[in-house]
Amino acid sequence: MGGFESLGKLLMAAGILLLVIGAILSFGEKFLPFGRLPGDLFVEKENFTFYFPVVTSLIVSVILTIVLNVLFRR
């Protein structure tokens, strides 16, 4: 039964993580303008649009690195 206990903890942690991510995606735009931060590239011409969220990608990468290091540290 020891395997089911660790699986249960993993599923609860994943559920909490998904809940937090969902809340950030739903309500976070009011507080954090992800995708519209200074440093995100946006070029719009007559028939061409290019968008690359440089700063947003860096922030998400740092946050995920910290979270995953905390979760998987032994």
N, C-alpha and C positions, 0 to 999 in steps of 0.2 A: 504494500500500500504506500510505501515511501515515494514511489514514482508518481503516483496520483497527487500527492501533496505538493510536490514541486511543480507539477503541471498546473495545478490549481492556482498557485501563486503566480506563475507566469501568465496565465490567462487573465487573472485579476489585474496585474500590472499592465498588460496590453490593453485591457479595457479602459483603465484609468488614463493611459496615454492617449488612446483614441478619443476619449471624452474631452480631454484637454485640447487636443488638436482640433476637434470639431468645434469647441467653444471659441477657440482663437479664430478659426476660419469664419464662423458665424458672426461673432461680435467684435472681433479684433480690428476690423476696418475702421471702426469709430475711434479707436485709440491708437492703433499703429497702421499707418498707410502702406502696408506691404504691397509691393508692385508699383508704388508711386513715390519711392524714396529718392532723395537727391543722389545722383550717381547712376540711376537706372537709365539706360539708353533708349530713347524713343525718337525715331526719325520718320517723318510723314511727308511724302511727296505727293504728286498728283495721283498716280496710280500705284503707289508703293508705300507700304508701311513696314517698318522694322522696329521690333521691341525686344530688348534684352535686359532683364532685371539683374544687373551686376551686383549692386549693393544688397538687394533682397536675397539673392542667392548666397552671398557671403554670410549674411546674418543667419539664414536658415541652416547653413552648413555648420556654423559655430554652435548654434543651439542643439542641433542633432548630435554633434560630436560630444558635447557635454553630457547630454541625456544618455546616450548610449554608453559612454564611459562609466557613468554612475550605475547604470543598470547591469552591465556585464563585467564589472570589476570583481575580481575574486579575492 
